[in-house]
Amino acid sequence: MILTELLSHFQIDVELPDYLLNQTFNEVFLDGDLTKNDNDYKIVVRTRQDVTHMMFIKPEEEFPIIIMSELPNGLLNGMKFSKSEGEGIPISKL
């Protein structure tokens, strides 16, 4: 599933770089719960494996898409996607 499909599913209307709109993400987010705070969005879903996946959509930020997963042991895993293609940062590098 590409980000455009996810945004359409949740009826989120934000402007993001084309490369992000075509970025693929796990379909698990389609079953998530959406919250909105001003122009920022958060989608959270918990899987049967007791992993919590979170997608943060903050179109005005330097890193407008952040994916974070909290594993059952409490460790975090994920990626921050920059407005510029190729400048993603794994959460483990922060």
C-alpha atoms as an extended CHARMM CRD file, in Angstrom:
* protein
*
        94  EXT
         1         1  MET       CA              0.0000000000        0.0000000000        0.0000000000  PROA      1               0.0000000000
         2         2  ILE       CA              1.3300000000        3.4510000000       -0.8620000000  PROA      2               0.0000000000
         3         3  LEU       CA              0.8940000000        6.4960000000        1.3530000000  PROA      3               0.0000000000
         4         4  THR       CA             -1.6140000000        8.0830000000       -1.0390000000  PROA      4               0.0000000000
         5         5  GLU       CA             -3.9620000000        5.1260000000       -0.4820000000  PROA      5               0.0000000000
         6         6  LEU       CA             -3.6340000000        5.4080000000        3.2900000000  PROA      6               0.0000000000
         7         7  LEU       CA             -4.3200000000        9.1520000000        3.2190000000  PROA      7               0.0000000000
         8         8  SER       CA             -7.3730000000        8.5550000000        1.0520000000  PROA      8               0.0000000000
         9         9  HSD       CA             -8.6280000000        5.7820000000        3.3570000000  PROA      9               0.0000000000
        10        10  PHE       CA             -8.5530000000        8.1410000000        6.3550000000  PROA      10              0.0000000000
        11        11  GLN       CA             -9.6120000000       11.1720000000        4.2890000000  PROA      11              0.0000000000
        12        12  ILE       CA             -6.4590000000       13.0630000000        5.2270000000  PROA      12              0.0000000000
        13        13  ASP       CA             -5.8400000000       16.0360000000        2.9450000000  PROA      13              0.0000000000
        14        14  VAL       CA             -2.2270000000       17.1950000000        3.3180000000  PROA      14              0.0000000000
        15        15  GLU       CA              0.4870000000       18.2790000000        0.9120000000  PROA      15              0.0000000000
        16        16  LEU       CA              3.5550000000       16.0700000000        0.8990000000  PROA      16              0.0000000000
        17        17  PRO       CA              6.4170000000       15.5140000000       -1.5810000000  PROA      17              0.0000000000
        18        18  ASP       CA              5.5890000000       13.1180000000       -4.4180000000  PROA      18              0.0000000000
        19        19  TYR       CA              8.2290000000       10.6270000000       -3.3460000000  PROA      19              0.0000000000
        20        20  LEU       CA              6.5120000000       10.2950000000        0.0520000000  PROA      20              0.0000000000
        21        21  LEU       CA              3.0640000000        9.9330000000       -1.4920000000  PROA      21              0.0000000000
        22        22  ASN       CA              4.4030000000        6.9630000000       -3.4840000000  PROA      22              0.0000000000
        23        23  GLN       CA              6.2870000000        5.4130000000       -0.5460000000  PROA      23              0.0000000000
        24        24  THR       CA              5.0460000000        1.9390000000        0.4440000000  PROA      24              0.0000000000
        25        25  PHE       CA              3.8940000000        1.1820000000        3.9690000000  PROA      25              0.0000000000
        26        26  ASN       CA              2.4560000000       -1.8530000000        5.7080000000  PROA      26              0.0000000000
        27        27  GLU       CA             -1.2880000000       -2.3520000000        5.1970000000  PROA      27              0.0000000000
        28        28  VAL       CA             -1.6750000000       -2.8810000000        8.9370000000  PROA      28              0.0000000000
        29        29  PHE       CA             -2.1380000000        0.8980000000        9.2730000000  PROA      29              0.0000000000
        30        30  LEU       CA             -5.5220000000        0.6410000000        7.4830000000  PROA      30              0.0000000000
        31        31  ASP       CA             -6.9010000000       -0.9360000000       10.6850000000  PROA      31              0.0000000000
        32        32  GLY       CA             -5.4450000000        1.7800000000       12.9100000000  PROA      32              0.0000000000
        33        33  ASP       CA             -7.0980000000        4.4420000000       15.0240000000  PROA      33              0.0000000000
        34        34  LEU       CA             -6.6950000000        7.9940000000       13.7290000000  PROA      34              0.0000000000
        35        35  THR       CA             -6.3040000000       11.0550000000       15.9180000000  PROA      35              0.0000000000
        36        36  LYS       CA             -5.8580000000       14.6270000000       14.7260000000  PROA      36              0.0000000000
        37        37  ASN       CA             -4.2610000000       17.5810000000       16.4890000000  PROA      37              0.0000000000
        38        38  ASP       CA             -4.3690000000       20.7820000000       14.4040000000  PROA      38              0.0000000000
        39        39  ASN       CA             -2.7770000000       19.7450000000       11.0720000000  PROA      39              0.0000000000
        40        40  ASP       CA             -0.9190000000       16.7310000000       12.5230000000  PROA      40              0.0000000000
        41        41  TYR       CA             -2.2020000000       13.1530000000       12.4460000000  PROA      41              0.0000000000
        42        42  LYS       CA             -1.3830000000        9.9690000000       14.3050000000  PROA      42              0.0000000000
        43        43  ILE       CA             -2.4290000000        6.4540000000       13.2960000000  PROA      43              0.0000000000
        44        44  VAL       CA             -1.9520000000        3.7140000000       15.9060000000  PROA      44              0.0000000000
        45        45  VAL       CA             -2.5760000000        0.0000000000       15.5350000000  PROA      45              0.0000000000
        46        46  ARG       CA             -1.7470000000       -2.9180000000       17.8280000000  PROA      46              0.0000000000
        47        47  THR       CA             -1.0880000000       -6.2900000000       16.1810000000  PROA      47              0.0000000000
        48        48  ARG       CA             -1.7530000000       -9.8110000000       17.4390000000  PROA      48              0.0000000000
        49        49  GLN       CA              1.9660000000      -10.0990000000       18.1300000000  PROA      49              0.0000000000
        50        50  ASP       CA              1.5480000000       -7.3280000000       20.7440000000  PROA      50              0.0000000000
        51        51  VAL       CA              3.4690000000       -4.8010000000       18.6350000000  PROA      51              0.0000000000
        52        52  THR       CA              2.1740000000       -1.2230000000       18.5190000000  PROA      52              0.0000000000
        53        53  HSD       CA              2.7580000000        0.5080000000       15.1790000000  PROA      53              0.0000000000
        54        54  MET       CA              2.4580000000        4.2820000000       14.9760000000  PROA      54              0.0000000000
        55        55  MET       CA              2.4980000000        6.6060000000       11.9900000000  PROA      55              0.0000000000
        56        56  PHE       CA              2.8930000000       10.3230000000       12.6110000000  PROA      56              0.0000000000
        57        57  ILE       CA              1.9430000000       12.6540000000        9.7560000000  PROA      57              0.0000000000
        58        58  LYS       CA              3.2060000000       16.1850000000       10.3420000000  PROA      58              0.0000000000
        59        59  PRO       CA              3.2290000000       17.9310000000        6.9450000000  PROA      59              0.0000000000
        60        60  GLU       CA              4.8800000000       21.1320000000        8.2010000000  PROA      60              0.0000000000
        61        61  GLU       CA              7.8500000000       19.3990000000        9.8580000000  PROA      61              0.0000000000
        62        62  GLU       CA             11.2950000000       18.6560000000        8.3910000000  PROA      62              0.0000000000
        63        63  PHE       CA             10.4240000000       14.9510000000        8.7550000000  PROA      63              0.0000000000
        64        64  PRO       CA              6.7170000000       14.8570000000        7.8370000000  PROA      64              0.0000000000
        65        65  ILE       CA              6.3130000000       11.0710000000        8.1510000000  PROA      65              0.0000000000
        66        66  ILE       CA              7.5450000000        9.0970000000       11.1350000000  PROA      66              0.0000000000
        67        67  ILE       CA              6.9400000000        5.3770000000       11.5470000000  PROA      67              0.0000000000
        68        68  MET       CA              7.5610000000        3.9060000000       14.9750000000  PROA      68              0.0000000000
        69        69  SER       CA              6.9310000000        0.4340000000       16.3190000000  PROA      69              0.0000000000
        70        70  GLU       CA              7.0470000000       -0.5070000000       19.9870000000  PROA      70              0.0000000000
        71        71  LEU       CA              7.9950000000       -4.1370000000       20.4420000000  PROA      71              0.0000000000
        72        72  PRO       CA              6.7010000000       -6.3070000000       23.3250000000  PROA      72              0.0000000000
        73        73  ASN       CA             10.0640000000       -5.9380000000       25.0980000000  PROA      73              0.0000000000
        74        74  GLY       CA              9.6850000000       -2.1330000000       25.0440000000  PROA      74              0.0000000000
        75        75  LEU       CA             12.2720000000       -1.4900000000       22.3320000000  PROA      75              0.0000000000
        76        76  LEU       CA             11.4540000000        1.0220000000       19.6090000000  PROA      76              0.0000000000
        77        77  ASN       CA             12.0410000000        0.5650000000       15.9000000000  PROA      77              0.0000000000
        78        78  GLY       CA             11.1490000000        2.8370000000       13.0140000000  PROA      78              0.0000000000
        79        79  MET       CA             12.0710000000        5.4550000000       10.4560000000  PROA      79              0.0000000000
        80        80  LYS       CA             11.7950000000        9.2040000000        9.9640000000  PROA      80              0.0000000000
        81        81  PHE       CA             11.1350000000       10.2980000000        6.3730000000  PROA      81              0.0000000000
        82        82  SER       CA             12.4540000000       13.7030000000        5.3050000000  PROA      82              0.0000000000
        83        83  LYS       CA             10.8530000000       16.1040000000        2.8530000000  PROA      83              0.0000000000
        84        84  SER       CA             13.8420000000       15.3340000000        0.6080000000  PROA      84              0.0000000000
        85        85  GLU       CA             14.1290000000       11.8790000000       -0.9220000000  PROA      85              0.0000000000
        86        86  GLY       CA             16.9690000000        9.7510000000        0.3890000000  PROA      86              0.0000000000
        87        87  GLU       CA             17.2950000000       11.5540000000        3.7200000000  PROA      87              0.0000000000
        88        88  GLY       CA             15.4420000000        9.0460000000        5.8890000000  PROA      88              0.0000000000
        89        89  ILE       CA             16.8200000000        8.3380000000        9.3380000000  PROA      89              0.0000000000
        90        90  PRO       CA             16.3030000000        5.0240000000       11.1450000000  PROA      90              0.0000000000
        91        91  ILE       CA             15.0010000000        5.5880000000       14.6730000000  PROA      91              0.0000000000
        92        92  SER       CA             17.9030000000        3.4810000000       15.9830000000  PROA      92              0.0000000000
        93        93  LYS       CA             20.3360000000        6.1680000000       14.7290000000  PROA      93              0.0000000000
        94        94  LEU       CA             18.7420000000        8.9290000000       16.8350000000  PROA      94              0.0000000000
